[in-house]
Amino acid sequence: MVTIPRQSDVIFLYWKKNPLQPNSPKRIFKFTIIGEVRPCTHQIFNGAKLKPVLKCLLNNGFKIQFEQSTGVNGYIVLERN
């Protein structure tokens, strides 16, 4: 029997924070999902705080593949096989 390997789940999270308030939380302002992000689907939306979303994704098999930040904005690429 031949099986087709399952495609990885990938999510790109683009975030920003208020530069006038140094302690403001990082918030998602754009995201792209390829595949599935269950059980975190309901937590990911524009304006959501980044920290709880990352915690959910990392606790459910996602691993950070790439991350870049300027301090007030950035992006993170996560993948789950």
C-alpha positions as CSV (number, residue, x, y, z in Angstrom):
1,M,0.0,0.0,0.0
2,V,1.3,3.4,-0.9
3,T,0.6,6.4,1.4
4,I,0.9,10.0,0.6
5,P,2.7,11.9,3.3
6,R,0.7,14.5,5.2
7,Q,1.4,18.1,4.3
8,S,2.9,20.2,7.2
9,D,0.7,22.8,8.9
10,V,2.3,26.2,8.6
11,I,1.3,29.6,10.1
12,F,2.8,33.0,9.5
13,L,2.1,35.5,12.3
14,Y,2.7,39.2,11.7
15,W,2.6,41.3,14.8
16,K,3.0,44.9,16.0
17,K,2.9,46.8,19.2
18,N,2.3,50.4,20.1
19,P,5.6,52.2,19.9
20,L,4.4,55.0,22.2
21,Q,3.7,52.5,25.0
22,P,6.8,50.4,25.7
23,N,4.9,47.9,27.8
24,S,2.0,47.4,25.3
25,P,1.4,43.7,24.3
26,K,2.4,42.4,20.9
27,R,-0.8,41.9,18.8
28,I,-1.4,40.0,15.6
29,F,-2.3,42.3,12.7
30,K,-2.1,39.8,9.9
31,F,-1.8,36.0,9.6
32,T,-1.7,33.3,7.0
33,I,-2.6,29.7,7.7
34,I,-1.6,26.8,5.5
35,G,-3.2,23.6,6.6
36,E,-4.8,23.4,10.1
37,V,-4.1,25.1,13.4
38,R,-6.5,23.2,15.6
39,P,-7.2,23.5,18.5
40,C,-5.9,27.1,18.4
41,T,-8.2,28.2,15.6
42,H,-10.5,30.3,17.8
43,Q,-7.6,32.2,19.4
44,I,-6.1,33.5,16.1
45,F,-7.6,36.7,14.8
46,N,-6.5,40.2,13.9
47,G,-5.9,42.1,17.2
48,A,-5.4,39.0,19.3
49,K,-2.5,39.1,21.8
50,L,0.5,37.2,20.4
51,K,1.6,35.5,23.7
52,P,-1.4,33.3,24.3
53,V,-1.6,32.4,20.6
54,L,2.1,31.3,20.6
55,K,1.6,29.3,23.8
56,C,-1.3,27.4,22.3
57,L,0.5,26.7,19.1
58,L,3.7,25.6,20.8
59,N,1.7,23.4,23.2
60,N,0.0,21.7,20.2
61,G,3.0,20.6,18.2
62,F,4.1,23.7,16.4
63,K,7.7,24.7,16.3
64,I,9.2,28.1,15.5
65,Q,11.0,27.9,12.2
66,F,11.9,31.6,11.8
67,E,11.4,34.8,13.7
68,Q,12.4,38.4,13.0
69,S,11.6,41.6,14.9
70,T,12.4,45.3,14.8
71,G,11.1,45.7,18.4
72,V,7.8,47.3,17.4
73,N,6.8,44.8,14.7
74,G,7.9,41.4,13.3
75,Y,6.8,38.0,12.2
76,I,7.1,34.4,13.2
77,V,6.8,31.3,11.1
78,L,5.7,28.1,12.8
79,E,5.4,24.6,11.4
80,R,3.8,21.3,12.6
81,N,4.6,18.1,10.8
